[in-house]
């Protein structure tokens, strides 16, 4: 198998792996991560509660952990909403919040910027780790397929 074909198979497997799972909207995941960072609790304990969309001004994503709630506010960004935005309204909004409320306390300006930067670093690290894991699984799958094909070809000889 040529390196070009092998690279194509690996890329196809990585793309399929990334598309095959139900994934949380990035605004929800980012809000959960911010909630975890700002409260010092585990991100896994934060659950998506609901969304409130005030068209076209903003979208509010609410996450909760027991009695604690965090709201992340996202600005409207769609130039002209299309079918995707109608089907999934959060797509019309920014991916980074302009305001966050932690248990009623408003976080904005420099404090919010610092929290967002920290969460972006963690988010990027997690995405890289996931991509590496996907590539490793894809590489192992391709190696197994190549070995299986070699064994079958040897049996035919």
C-alpha angles and dihedrals in degrees: 000000000000121000091243093055091044091051090049092051091048092050092048091051092049092050092047091047091052093047098044099075130074104247131201117243108265092235090058093045092047091049091050089051092049090048090053093048095045095047100035092236133126114279090223091067093060115092130192107251104179149306128245116198120195101187122252101350104065150330122229119207114195124200128180144196110190107301093349122094134186124193122198119197120209126193122234111258109165113119091200118355115235136189093289093055091049091050094042108023096189089068089075091064135078118270094227122061123240092202136019128194118203112193089332095313112121118229116193142132118028094353091053092045091054092048091047092050091050092049091047090055091050091044092051092047091051091049091050091048090050092048091050091050091049091049091049091051091046092048091050091048092050092046090051091048091049092049091047091049092048091051091050092047090051090052090053094052 
